[in-house]
Amino acid sequence: MRRLFSYRFTWLVLLALLLAVGAERVPGGQLALAPLLALAVPPLLLLTAWLALYWALRRRPIALLLLAALALAWPQVQRGLPLHWAGLRARLTQYAHTPLAAQAPRAARELRLLSANVRIFNVYAQLRRPDPAAPGKFIAWLAASPADVLCLQEYYQEPAGVKSADGSLFRVGEHLGPAAGREVFVSKSLTNSMGAEFGLAIFSRLPIVGRGEISFGRLTQNHAMWVDVVGPGPRDTVRIFNAHLQSMSLDENDLVAAGSSRAGLESKGRGLLRRFVRGAARRAWQADTLLAHLQRSPYPVLLAGDLNDLPYSYAYQRLAGPLQNAWATVGFGVGNTYHGHLPPLLRIDQQFAGPQWQVLACRIHAEIPYSDHYPVEAAYRLR
C-alpha cells in the first residue's frame, strides 16, 4: 500500500495525465501513440481524484497539487461527465423520454434538431432478427417526431418503382419527407443493383434554400453534408451540417477474443490496435476538413452526426474548441449513445452549436433501441 501511494507513484500519475491531455491535441496521423494516450484520460482523472483524497486525509501538501491538476483538467471532466442540474432533473423524470418539441411551447428563434445513426433501418434479415418489427417502428417514430430538422447517418431508402418484399416500408424518403411535412436532401454514397440508396439524409420542416456535400477524399458512407434553412426566426438563415466520420473498424468478435485469453490477445490484439490507430488518423483529418467548412459558413451553424470517437479524442477536441457540445453544456452523466455489444458508456454521437446559439436542452433517447446508436435530440435558441 505504501508503495502504491508513494510520492513517486503520485508524480508518475500526474505526468501521465499531462501527457494524456496533451495527446488530445495531436492528430493520430502525426503520432500513432496519441489516440491511445488520449483513451487513458478518464482512468487517470479518476486515479488523480483518488490520490488527492488519499493525501488530503493524511494532510500532505501534495494533495493541493493534485487538486490543482483536477481543476486544470476540469474541461476534460465536463466533456466526459457533465453534471448539470437541468440534465439531472430531466433524467429523474419522464421528461428525458418525451420529444423536446412536445415538452413546452416553442420560444421565439428556437430550433429543435434530432440526429440518429439509423443503421440502414435494419433492412437486412440478420439486423432485424431480434425484433422483426424494428424497421417499421423506427421509421414511424422518426416520422412522428416534432423536431424541426432530422439528421440521419447510415441512411437507406428504396425509391418508388423498386419492388421489395417489404412493400413500401423502405420508401423512407416519402414517409419522413412529404408525408411528414418535411423537405428532403439525400446525399447518396451508394446505389445498389436494385436501385436502393445508401448515404446521409437531412429532413427539414424549415425551407431548404441551399445544400452541399463534403467528401473526405472520395464520397463514401463516411462523409458530410449541409443545408441552409430559413429559420428559426422569419429573418434568419442557418446552416446545419450532418456528418459521419470514419468507423472505428473494431470487430466485436475480435474484441471479445482479445479480452478472453492470452492467446486471443496475441492473435487479435495487434490487428485491432492497427485498425484503431488507422481509424483515428482518418477521423483527425476528417475533423479538420469539416471544421474548415464550418468556419467558412456565412450563417450560424449546427453540427450533428456520428463522430465514431470519444470526447477524449483529437476529432472531438477540434470541434469542441470553437463550438459548444450540446450534451456537455446541459447534460448529466456519461450520456452513452452506443447501443452495441462493445463496452458501454461510449458517447460517440454528438451535436455541436456555434457561439450564436444558446443550448436549451439535450436528450439521448435510450428508449429507442432500433439501431446500435441511440438518437440524440437537442433544442437551441438563436441569440
Backbone hydrogen bonds in HBPLUS format (Angstrom, degrees):
<---DONOR---> <-ACCEPTOR-->    atom                        ^
c    i                          cat <-CA-CA->   ^        H-A-AA   ^      H-
h    n   atom  resd res      DA  || num        DHA   H-A  angle D-A-AA Bond
n    s   type  num  typ     dist DA aas  dist angle  dist       angle   num
A0005-PHE N   A0001-MET O   3.03 MM   4  6.25 161.6  2.07 152.3 155.7     1
A0006-SER N   A0003-ARG O   3.34 MM   3  5.11 153.3  2.41 109.0 105.2     2
A0010-THR N   A0006-SER O   3.07 MM   4  6.38 156.8  2.12 148.1 154.8     3
A0011-TRP N   A0007-TYR O   2.93 MM   4  6.22 163.8  1.96 158.3 161.0     4
A0012-LEU N   A0008-ARG O   3.03 MM   4  6.24 149.3  2.13 142.8 151.7     5
A0013-VAL N   A0009-PHE O   2.97 MM   4  6.28 152.7  2.05 150.0 156.4     6
A0014-LEU N   A0010-THR O   3.04 MM   4  6.35 160.1  2.08 151.2 156.4     7
A0015-LEU N   A0011-TRP O   2.98 MM   4  6.20 157.5  2.04 147.3 153.0     8
A0016-ALA N   A0012-LEU O   2.94 MM   4  6.15 158.9  1.98 146.9 153.0     9
A0017-LEU N   A0013-VAL O   2.90 MM   4  6.13 155.7  1.96 150.3 156.8    10
A0018-LEU N   A0014-LEU O   3.03 MM   4  6.24 158.1  2.08 145.5 151.1    11
A0019-LEU N   A0015-LEU O   3.00 MM   4  6.28 161.0  2.04 152.3 156.8    12
A0020-ALA N   A0016-ALA O   2.88 MM   4  6.04 158.6  1.92 148.6 154.9    13
A0021-VAL N   A0017-LEU O   2.94 MM   4  6.09 165.1  1.96 153.9 157.1    14
A0022-GLY N   A0018-LEU O   3.01 MM   4  6.14 159.3  2.06 144.4 150.8    15
A0023-ALA N   A0019-LEU O   2.86 MM   4  6.02 138.1  2.03 141.5 153.1    16
A0024-GLU N   A0021-VAL O   3.22 MM   3  5.59 148.2  2.33 105.6 113.9    17
A0025-ARG N   A0022-GLY O   3.08 MM   3  5.74 159.0  2.13 116.5 122.4    18
A0026-VAL N   A0023-ALA O   3.13 MM   3  5.24 168.0  2.15 111.4 113.6    19
A0030-GLN N   A0027-PRO O   2.97 MM   3  5.52 152.3  2.05 115.2 123.1    20
A0031-LEU N   A0027-PRO O   3.33 MM   4  6.71 152.1  2.41 151.7 159.6    21
A0034-ALA N   A0031-LEU O   3.04 MM   3  5.52 150.0  2.14 113.4 121.7    22
A0036-LEU N   A0033-LEU O   3.15 MM   3  5.39 123.9  2.48 103.6 118.0    23
A0037-LEU N   A0033-LEU O   2.95 MM   4  6.23 155.9  2.01 157.9 165.6    24
A0038-ALA N   A0034-ALA O   2.97 MM   4  6.21 158.7  2.02 156.1 162.1    25
A0039-LEU N   A0035-PRO O   3.31 MM   4  6.44 139.9  2.49 131.5 139.8    26
A0040-ALA N   A0037-LEU O   2.96 MM   3  5.41 148.9  2.06 109.9 119.4    27
A0041-VAL N   A0038-ALA O   3.14 MM   3  5.59 169.9  2.15 115.8 118.6    28
A0044-LEU N   A0040-ALA O   3.08 MM   4  6.10 156.4  2.14 155.5 162.9    29
A0045-LEU N   A0041-VAL O   2.90 MM   4  6.05 153.5  1.97 158.9 165.8    30
A0046-LEU N   A0042-PRO O   3.08 MM   4  6.33 161.6  2.11 153.5 158.3    31
A0047-LEU N   A0043-PRO O   2.89 MM   4  6.07 156.4  1.95 144.6 151.3    32
A0048-THR N   A0044-LEU O   2.87 MM   4  6.00 152.9  1.94 143.3 150.6    33
A0049-ALA N   A0045-LEU O   3.02 MM   4  6.28 157.9  2.07 148.1 153.3    34
A0050-TRP N   A0046-LEU O   3.02 MM   4  6.26 153.1  2.09 144.6 152.3    35
A0051-LEU N   A0047-LEU O   2.92 MM   4  6.16 159.1  1.96 149.7 154.8    36
A0052-ALA N   A0048-THR O   2.88 MM   4  6.10 152.9  1.95 146.2 154.2    37
A0053-LEU N   A0049-ALA O   3.08 MM   4  6.33 156.1  2.14 145.6 150.8    38
A0054-TYR N   A0050-TRP O   2.96 MM   4  6.24 157.6  2.02 146.0 152.8    39
A0055-TRP N   A0051-LEU O   2.91 MM   4  6.14 170.6  1.92 158.8 159.0    40
A0056-ALA N   A0052-ALA O   2.93 MM   4  5.95 148.1  2.03 140.6 150.2    41
A0057-LEU N   A0053-LEU O   2.99 MM   4  6.14 157.3  2.04 149.7 154.1    42
A0060-ARG N   A0055-TRP O   2.97 MM   5  5.34 170.5  1.98 149.2 152.0    43
A0059-ARG N   A0056-ALA O   2.98 MM   3  4.77 158.9  2.03 100.8 106.5    44
A0063-ALA N   A0060-ARG O   3.08 MM   3  5.96 166.4  2.10 126.0 129.7    45
A0064-LEU N   A0061-PRO O   2.95 MM   3  5.69 145.2  2.08 120.2 127.6    46
A0065-LEU N   A0062-ILE O   3.08 MM   3  5.14 121.3  2.44  96.9 111.2    47
A0066-LEU N   A0062-ILE O   3.11 MM   4  6.50 156.0  2.17 150.7 156.9    48
A0067-LEU N   A0063-ALA O   2.94 MM   4  6.19 155.2  2.00 147.3 154.2    49
A0068-ALA N   A0064-LEU O   2.90 MM   4  6.10 149.0  2.00 142.0 150.7    50
A0069-ALA N   A0065-LEU O   2.94 MM   4  6.23 151.5  2.02 145.3 153.0    51
A0070-LEU N   A0066-LEU O   3.02 MM   4  6.33 153.8  2.09 146.2 152.8    52
A0071-ALA N   A0067-LEU O   2.94 MM   4  6.19 150.2  2.03 143.2 151.7    53
A0072-LEU N   A0068-ALA O   2.95 MM   4  6.23 156.8  2.01 150.2 155.7    54
A0073-ALA N   A0069-ALA O   2.96 MM   4  6.14 139.6  2.13 139.2 150.8    55
A0074-TRP N   A0071-ALA O   3.21 MM   3  5.09 161.7  2.25 102.7 105.5    56
A0076-GLN N   A0073-ALA O   2.92 MM   3  5.41 126.3  2.21 112.9 126.3    57
A0077-VAL N   A0073-ALA O   3.16 MM   4  6.58 150.3  2.25 146.4 155.4    58
A0077-VAL N   A0074-TRP O   3.01 MM   3  4.87 113.7  2.47  93.4 110.1    59
A0078-GLN N   A0074-TRP O   2.87 MM   4  6.16 162.7  1.90 160.6 164.2    60
A0079-ARG N   A0075-PRO O   3.00 MM   4  6.20 143.2  2.13 140.1 149.8    61
A0080-GLY N   A0076-GLN O   3.34 MM   4  6.58 163.1  2.37 148.6 150.2    62
A0081-LEU N   A0077-VAL O   2.73 MM   4  5.62 153.4  1.80 157.1 166.1    63
A0333-GLY N   A0082-PRO O   2.78 MM 251  5.66 155.0  1.84 173.2 168.0    64
A0084-HIS N   A0331-GLY O   3.20 MM 247  5.83 157.3  2.25 144.4 149.4    65
A0087-GLY N   A0084-HIS O   3.08 MM   3  5.29 118.6  2.47 100.5 115.2    66
A0088-LEU N   A0084-HIS O   3.01 MM   4  6.39 152.9  2.09 152.0 160.3    67
A0089-ARG N   A0085-TRP O   2.90 MM   4  6.15 165.9  1.92 157.9 161.1    68
A0090-ALA N   A0086-ALA O   3.06 MM   4  6.26 151.2  2.14 140.8 148.4    69
A0091-ARG N   A0087-GLY O   3.06 MM   4  6.30 150.3  2.15 143.1 150.8    70
A0092-LEU N   A0088-LEU O   3.03 MM   4  6.27 138.0  2.22 149.2 160.4    71
A0093-THR N   A0090-ALA O   3.37 MM   3  5.52 162.4  2.40 103.8 108.7    72
A0097-HIS N   A0094-GLN O   2.93 MM   3  5.52 149.4  2.03 116.6 125.0    73
A0098-THR N   A0095-TYR O   3.33 MM   3  5.35 164.2  2.35 104.6 109.2    74
A0102-ALA N   A0099-PRO O   2.91 MM   3  5.42 155.7  1.96 114.8 122.8    75
A0103-GLN N   A0100-LEU O   3.09 MM   3  5.29 167.1  2.11 112.0 116.0    76
A0382-LEU N   A0109-ARG O   2.88 MM 273  5.53 163.5  1.91 165.8 166.0    77
A0111-LEU N   A0380-TYR O   2.78 MM 269  5.28 157.0  1.83 147.2 154.9    78
A0380-TYR N   A0111-LEU O   2.83 MM 269  5.28 161.2  1.87 156.2 162.7    79
A0148-ASP N   A0112-ARG O   2.90 MM  36  5.34 130.2  2.15 131.7 145.9    80
A0149-VAL N   A0112-ARG O   3.29 MM  37  6.70 156.2  2.35 155.9 160.5    81
A0113-LEU N   A0378-ALA O   2.90 MM 265  5.49 157.8  1.94 164.7 169.9    82
A0378-ALA N   A0113-LEU O   2.92 MM 265  5.49 160.6  1.96 156.0 162.1    83
A0114-LEU N   A0149-VAL O   2.96 MM  35  6.29 168.6  1.97 164.7 168.4    84
A0151-CYS N   A0114-LEU O   2.84 MM  37  6.29 154.6  1.90 153.6 161.3    85
A0115-SER N   A0376-VAL O   2.80 MM 261  5.34 168.6  1.81 162.4 166.3    86
A0376-VAL N   A0115-SER O   2.85 MM 261  5.34 166.6  1.87 161.1 165.5    87
A0116-ALA N   A0151-CYS O   2.98 MM  35  6.53 149.2  2.08 158.3 165.4    88
A0153-GLN N   A0116-ALA O   2.94 MM  37  6.28 157.5  1.99 141.3 146.4    89
A0118-VAL N   A0153-GLN O   3.00 MM  35  6.18 150.8  2.09 157.1 153.1    90
A0121-PHE N   A0118-VAL O   2.89 MM   3  5.41 144.8  2.02 116.6 126.9    91
A0122-ASN N   A0119-ARG O   2.95 MM   3  6.10 170.1  1.96 140.5 140.4    92
A0120-ILE N   A0154-GLU O   2.80 MM  34  5.38 151.1  1.88 151.3 159.0    93
A0123-VAL N   A0120-ILE O   3.12 MM   3  6.06 145.3  2.24 128.2 132.7    94
A0127-LEU N   A0124-TYR O   3.03 MM   3  5.51 138.4  2.21 111.2 122.5    95
A0128-ARG N   A0124-TYR O   3.30 MM   4  6.68 148.2  2.41 151.8 160.8    96
A0131-ASP N   A0128-ARG O   3.08 MM   3  5.31 127.1  2.38 103.7 117.3    97
A0134-ALA N   A0131-ASP O   2.90 MM   3  5.36 168.0  1.91 123.9 127.1    98
A0137-LYS N   A0133-ALA O   3.06 MM   4  6.26 162.2  2.09 158.2 163.9    99
A0138-PHE N   A0134-ALA O   2.90 MM   4  5.99 166.9  1.91 160.6 163.2   100
A0139-ILE N   A0135-PRO O   3.02 MM   4  6.18 171.8  2.03 155.6 157.8   101
A0140-ALA N   A0136-GLY O   2.97 MM   4  6.02 160.0  2.01 145.0 151.1   102
A0141-TRP N   A0137-LYS O   2.92 MM   4  6.09 153.2  1.99 145.6 153.1   103
A0142-LEU N   A0138-PHE O   3.01 MM   4  6.28 162.3  2.05 153.7 157.6   104
A0143-ALA N   A0139-ILE O   2.90 MM   4  6.07 158.3  1.95 148.1 154.8   105
A0144-ALA N   A0140-ALA O   3.01 MM   4  6.15 149.0  2.11 144.1 151.4   106
A0145-SER N   A0142-LEU O   3.16 MM   3  5.10 147.2  2.27  97.5 107.3   107
A0205-ARG N   A0148-ASP O   2.84 MM  57  5.31 164.0  1.87 161.7 166.4   108
A0150-LEU N   A0203-PHE O   2.79 MM  53  5.03 159.7  1.83 150.4 157.0   109
A0203-PHE N   A0150-LEU O   2.96 MM  53  5.03 156.7  2.01 140.7 148.2   110
A0152-LEU N   A0201-ALA O   2.90 MM  49  5.24 174.3  1.90 159.8 161.7   111
A0201-ALA N   A0152-LEU O   3.09 MM  49  5.24 157.1  2.15 147.2 148.6   112
A0155-TYR N   A0199-GLY O   2.77 MM  44  5.11 153.8  1.84 157.6 151.4   113
A0199-GLY N   A0155-TYR O   3.09 MM  44  5.11 142.6  2.23 134.1 135.3   114
A0157-GLN N   A0197-GLU O   3.04 MM  40  5.40 147.6  2.15 146.2 153.1   115
A0197-GLU N   A0157-GLN O   2.85 MM  40  5.40 163.1  1.88 164.0 167.1   116
A0158-GLU N   A0170-PHE O   2.65 MM  12  5.45 154.2  1.72 143.6 146.8   117
A0162-VAL N   A0159-PRO O   3.25 MM   3  6.02 160.5  2.29 139.5 141.4   118
A0167-GLY N   A0164-SER O   3.06 MM   3  5.27 158.1  2.10 113.8 114.6   119
A0169-LEU N   A0166-ASP O   3.22 MM   3  5.74 165.7  2.24 133.0 134.3   120
A0171-ARG N   A0168-SER O   3.09 MM   3  5.36 165.0  2.12 116.3 117.2   121
A0174-GLU N   A0171-ARG O   3.10 MM   3  5.80 138.8  2.28 114.3 123.5   122
A0175-HIS N   A0171-ARG O   3.34 MM   4  6.71 159.2  2.39 144.8 150.6   123
A0176-LEU N   A0172-VAL O   2.88 MM   4  5.98 173.8  1.89 167.1 166.8   124
A0177-GLY N   A0173-GLY O   2.99 MM   4  5.37 125.4  2.30 119.8 132.9   125
A0179-ALA N   A0174-GLU O   3.18 MM   5  5.97 154.9  2.25 162.1 169.2   126
A0180-ALA N   A0177-GLY O   2.89 MM   3  5.45 143.0  2.03 117.7 128.5   127
A0182-ARG N   A0177-GLY O   2.91 MM   5  4.54 169.9  1.92 123.9 123.5   128
A0181-GLY N   A0178-PRO O   3.12 MM   3  4.94 165.7  2.14 103.1 106.7   129
A0183-GLU N   A0204-SER O   2.69 MM  21  5.17 165.3  1.71 151.7 148.3   130
A0204-SER N   A0183-GLU O   2.91 MM  21  5.17 158.1  1.96 141.4 148.7   131
A0185-PHE N   A0202-ILE O   2.97 MM  17  5.35 145.0  2.10 156.6 164.1   132
A0202-ILE N   A0185-PHE O   2.93 MM  17  5.35 155.9  1.99 149.9 157.9   133
A0187-SER N   A0200-LEU O   2.83 MM  13  5.16 158.2  1.88 143.6 150.8   134
A0200-LEU N   A0187-SER O   3.03 MM  13  5.16 159.4  2.07 143.9 147.0   135
A0189-SER N   A0198-PHE O   2.81 MM   9  5.87 160.6  1.85 142.7 149.5   136
A0190-LEU N   A0198-PHE O   3.39 MM   8  5.16 150.9  2.48 136.9 132.2   137
A0198-PHE N   A0190-LEU O   2.82 MM   8  5.16 158.2  1.87 161.7 162.2   138
A0192-ASN N   A0196-ALA O   2.95 MM   4  5.56 151.6  2.03 155.8 161.4   139
A0195-GLY N   A0192-ASN O   2.99 MM   3  5.37 162.6  2.02 115.2 120.5   140
A0230-VAL N   A0207-PRO O   2.95 MM  23  5.49 151.2  2.04 149.8 159.1   141
A0209-VAL N   A0228-ASP O   2.77 MM  19  5.53 160.2  1.81 151.8 158.6   142
A0228-ASP N   A0210-GLY O   2.83 MM  18  4.68 158.6  1.87 123.0 125.4   143
A0212-GLY N   A0226-TRP O   3.02 MM  14  5.38 142.0  2.17 149.9 146.9   144
A0226-TRP N   A0212-GLY O   2.95 MM  14  5.38 151.8  2.03 149.7 148.0   145
A0214-ILE N   A0224-ALA O   2.73 MM  10  4.90 161.8  1.76 144.0 138.2   146
A0224-ALA N   A0214-ILE O   2.98 MM  10  4.90 163.9  2.01 148.8 151.6   147
A0244-HIS N   A0223-HIS O   3.00 MM  21  5.60 149.7  2.09 153.5 163.1   148
A0225-MET N   A0242-ASN O   2.88 MM  17  5.35 147.4  1.99 148.4 159.1   149
A0242-ASN N   A0225-MET O   2.90 MM  17  5.35 161.8  1.93 148.3 151.1   150
A0227-VAL N   A0240-ILE O   2.99 MM  13  5.46 148.4  2.09 143.6 153.3   151
A0240-ILE N   A0227-VAL O   2.87 MM  13  5.46 162.5  1.90 162.2 166.5   152
A0229-VAL N   A0238-VAL O   2.92 MM   9  5.63 160.5  1.96 162.5 167.8   153
A0238-VAL N   A0229-VAL O   3.06 MM   9  5.63 156.7  2.12 155.4 161.4   154
A0231-GLY N   A0236-ASP O   2.89 MM   5  4.84 141.6  2.04 116.6 126.5   155
A0236-ASP N   A0233-GLY O   3.18 MM   3  5.10 168.6  2.19 111.3 112.3   156
A0239-ARG N   A0300-PRO O   2.92 MM  61  6.17 168.2  1.93 163.0 167.0   157
A0302-LEU N   A0239-ARG O   3.03 MM  63  6.51 142.7  2.17 153.0 161.4   158
A0241-PHE N   A0302-LEU O   2.81 MM  61  6.16 166.8  1.83 156.7 160.2   159
A0304-ALA N   A0241-PHE O   2.98 MM  63  6.23 157.1  2.03 144.7 151.0   160
A0243-ALA N   A0304-ALA O   3.00 MM  61  6.44 153.4  2.07 148.0 156.6   161
A0306-ASP N   A0243-ALA O   3.05 MM  63  6.39 137.7  2.23 154.3 155.4   162
A0245-LEU N   A0306-ASP O   2.99 MM  61  6.37 155.5  2.05 159.4 167.2   163
A0255-LEU N   A0251-ASP O   3.04 MM   4  6.38 152.6  2.12 150.2 158.2   164
A0256-VAL N   A0252-GLU O   3.01 MM   4  6.30 156.9  2.06 149.6 155.3   165
A0257-ALA N   A0253-ASN O   2.96 MM   4  6.17 159.8  2.01 145.4 151.2   166
A0258-ALA N   A0254-ASP O   2.84 MM   4  6.02 157.0  1.90 147.7 154.1   167
A0259-GLY N   A0255-LEU O   3.05 MM   4  6.18 143.6  2.19 141.6 150.4   168
A0260-SER N   A0257-ALA O   3.39 MM   3  5.29 152.6  2.47  97.2 104.8   169
A0265-LEU N   A0261-SER O   3.00 MM   4  6.25 152.3  2.08 142.2 149.7   170
A0266-GLU N   A0262-ARG O   2.95 MM   4  6.20 156.5  2.00 148.7 154.6   171
A0267-SER N   A0263-ALA O   2.97 MM   4  6.19 151.7  2.05 146.7 154.3   172
A0268-LYS N   A0264-GLY O   2.86 MM   4  5.81 155.0  1.92 148.8 155.2   173
A0269-GLY N   A0265-LEU O   2.73 MM   4  4.73 142.0  1.88 125.0 136.3   174
A0272-LEU N   A0268-LYS O   3.05 MM   4  6.24 162.1  2.08 159.2 164.8   175
A0273-LEU N   A0269-GLY O   2.92 MM   4  6.09 162.3  1.95 153.1 158.1   176
A0274-ARG N   A0270-ARG O   2.94 MM   4  6.14 160.3  1.98 149.0 154.4   177
A0275-ARG N   A0271-GLY O   3.00 MM   4  6.20 161.7  2.03 148.9 153.5   178
A0276-PHE N   A0272-LEU O   2.92 MM   4  6.10 157.0  1.98 149.6 156.2   179
A0277-VAL N   A0273-LEU O   3.03 MM   4  6.22 166.6  2.05 153.5 156.3   180
A0278-ARG N   A0274-ARG O   3.00 MM   4  6.14 161.3  2.03 148.0 153.6   181
A0279-GLY N   A0275-ARG O   2.90 MM   4  6.00 159.8  1.94 146.3 152.0   182
A0280-ALA N   A0276-PHE O   2.93 MM   4  6.13 157.0  1.99 148.9 155.2   183
A0281-ALA N   A0277-VAL O   3.08 MM   4  6.29 153.6  2.15 146.1 152.3   184
A0282-ARG N   A0278-ARG O   3.16 MM   4  6.47 154.8  2.23 145.6 151.9   185
A0283-ARG N   A0279-GLY O   2.92 MM   4  6.19 161.3  1.96 153.3 158.5   186
A0284-ALA N   A0280-ALA O   2.98 MM   4  6.13 149.5  2.07 143.1 151.1   187
A0285-TRP N   A0281-ALA O   3.25 MM   4  6.54 160.3  2.29 145.5 149.1   188
A0286-GLN N   A0282-ARG O   2.91 MM   4  6.14 160.1  1.95 151.8 158.1   189
A0287-ALA N   A0283-ARG O   2.81 MM   4  5.93 156.0  1.86 148.1 154.0   190
A0288-ASP N   A0284-ALA O   3.10 MM   4  6.35 155.5  2.17 144.8 151.1   191
A0289-THR N   A0285-TRP O   2.99 MM   4  6.24 158.0  2.04 147.9 153.9   192
A0290-LEU N   A0286-GLN O   2.85 MM   4  6.06 162.6  1.88 151.5 156.3   193
A0291-LEU N   A0287-ALA O   2.87 MM   4  5.99 159.6  1.92 147.2 153.0   194
A0292-ALA N   A0288-ASP O   3.08 MM   4  6.29 151.4  2.16 144.4 151.2   195
A0293-HIS N   A0289-THR O   3.31 MM   4  6.69 152.7  2.39 145.1 151.2   196
A0294-LEU N   A0290-LEU O   2.97 MM   4  6.30 157.1  2.02 151.2 158.3   197
A0295-GLN N   A0291-LEU O   2.92 MM   4  6.12 159.2  1.96 153.3 157.8   198
A0296-ARG N   A0293-HIS O   3.19 MM   3  5.18 137.9  2.38  95.9 107.6   199
A0297-SER N   A0294-LEU O   3.21 MM   3  5.43 162.0  2.24 106.6 112.0   200
A0354-GLY N   A0301-VAL O   3.03 MM  53  5.37 157.6  2.09 160.6 154.0   201
A0303-LEU N   A0352-PHE O   2.88 MM  49  4.98 166.0  1.90 143.7 144.4   202
A0352-PHE N   A0303-LEU O   2.70 MM  49  4.98 160.7  1.74 150.3 156.6   203
A0305-GLY N   A0350-GLN O   3.06 MM  45  5.74 145.5  2.18 165.6 164.9   204
A0350-GLN N   A0305-GLY O   2.95 MM  45  5.74 157.7  2.01 168.1 172.6   205
A0307-LEU N   A0348-ILE O   2.91 MM  41  5.60 138.5  2.09 161.4 170.1   206
A0317-GLN N   A0313-SER O   2.97 MM   4  6.07 165.2  1.99 148.6 153.5   207
A0318-ARG N   A0314-TYR O   2.89 MM   4  6.04 156.7  1.95 154.9 159.9   208
A0319-LEU N   A0315-ALA O   3.33 MM   4  6.54 158.7  2.38 144.5 149.2   209
A0320-ALA N   A0316-TYR O   2.79 MM   4  5.90 159.7  1.83 158.9 165.7   210
A0321-GLY N   A0317-GLN O   3.10 MM   4  6.03 125.5  2.41 137.3 147.1   211
A0323-LEU N   A0319-LEU O   3.28 MM   4  6.06 137.7  2.47 140.3 152.1   212
A0324-GLN N   A0353-ALA O   2.76 MM  29  5.09 170.5  1.77 153.4 156.2   213
A0353-ALA N   A0324-GLN O   2.82 MM  29  5.09 145.3  1.94 138.2 149.8   214
A0329-THR N   A0325-ASN O   3.00 MM   4  6.03 134.7  2.21 145.7 157.6   215
A0326-ALA N   A0351-GLN O   2.87 MM  25  5.60 172.2  1.88 152.5 155.0   216
A0330-VAL N   A0326-ALA O   3.18 MM   4  6.43 150.8  2.27 150.5 156.0   217
A0331-GLY N   A0327-TRP O   2.65 MM   4  4.57 147.7  1.75 141.6 145.0   218
A0337-THR N   A0346-LEU O   3.00 MM   9  6.26 148.5  2.10 130.1 134.5   219
A0374-TYR N   A0337-THR O   2.75 MM  37  4.95 156.3  1.81 143.1 150.5   220
A0338-TYR N   A0346-LEU O   3.10 MM   8  5.57 150.1  2.19 165.5 171.1   221
A0339-HIS N   A0372-ASP O   2.66 MM  33  4.30 166.6  1.68 127.7 122.9   222
A0357-TRP N   A0354-GLY O   3.16 MM   3  5.91 169.8  2.17 124.0 126.8   223
A0383-ARG N   A0356-GLN O   2.82 MM  27  5.64 168.8  1.83 168.5 172.1   224
A0358-GLN N   A0381-ARG O   2.80 MM  23  5.11 154.3  1.86 146.4 155.3   225
A0381-ARG N   A0358-GLN O   2.91 MM  23  5.11 153.4  1.98 143.9 152.5   226
A0360-LEU N   A0379-ALA O   2.85 MM  19  5.32 158.9  1.89 145.9 149.8   227
A0379-ALA N   A0361-ALA O   2.97 MM  18  5.24 156.6  2.03 136.7 141.1   228
A0363-ARG N   A0377-GLU O   2.67 MM  14  5.14 162.8  1.70 161.3 166.7   229
A0377-GLU N   A0363-ARG O   2.84 MM  14  5.14 169.2  1.85 155.9 159.3   230
A0366-ALA N   A0364-ILE O   2.92 MM   2  5.84 127.1  2.21 112.3  96.4   231
A0365-HIS N   A0375-PRO O   2.90 MM  10  5.37 159.1  1.95 154.2 160.1   232
A0368-ILE N   A0365-HIS O   3.14 MM   3  5.74 162.1  2.17 117.8 120.1   233
